């Protein structure tokens, strides 16, 4: 039996277009910083990819800064906090690449289903401003750089970022004496749903990663919507227009660009609609086998490919191992914790309490078939029945 890969939010298979672009780039010998013909050919590949990524997110090519990962892009964004008031805070459900930098212990504003309303997000902004007001001198009162993801990697729940950004209450902050800026993590959303924000909905920065949309691992990007170039955290040769030193990963960047272009075409063609239907078929089949399983964010806007569910009393780690032995790759929480499997901090912040330790995530891809999800549901039900008989 073939092993069925259902962990696309951790990483995606390399797209054919990305592979082809990378193979072609391997034959380009030049350093993109060199001025001779070979260098110019390498530079052309980097700039083509920059334009392709820019088209995916709706920015100018000059606003794309290539990095070694989304984590590095996050660090580069956080390093700009001095321009936005000097402090950085993040929602309690953000990825560790942001949360580990957060300077305040934030409240959990999610309901038990993992949803966050516009009103709650506005309350979150209010709370930050009130909290930081006491920490600042008068000339920097309440200013901050705030991390708010467009979609959560573990649950697929799409946060109301665009609504919050254009909310009149929030605009009042922008127009008044309480300035703040947003850095938006679009790593999971890019390539599945449109990520182009215009006008007041635009954040100060975005981060994204190539390997989450069919590109290679080890390449990310910071999208800078501000008027100023970001101050680099890696200094040296002044590559990336002085914003990120180090010789560009030409092969990886070429793959990133090709993957971005292919992903954009898939979104525009509506290919993820069929994936959402498969996700719903899967959840209906699982519900038929268990009346205690909780589907996180089921009634909230979600990414079309993601299902996060928890069965009280059945550890997520156990489910991952059992389903792996049965031929299915799924996960329990984020894959960015050095192979550790532990209760999800994100789900705890979303109000699931002790049940968070029982959650697993199934994330589908464009190549996933209905037979894959039905077979998964059948075997999962068998494992659940055995678990219940042992627990009785």
Order of alpha helices (4+ residues) and beta strands (2+ residues): beta-alpha-alpha-beta-alpha-beta-alpha-alpha-beta-alpha-alpha-beta-beta-beta-alpha-alpha-beta-beta-alpha-beta-alpha-beta-alpha
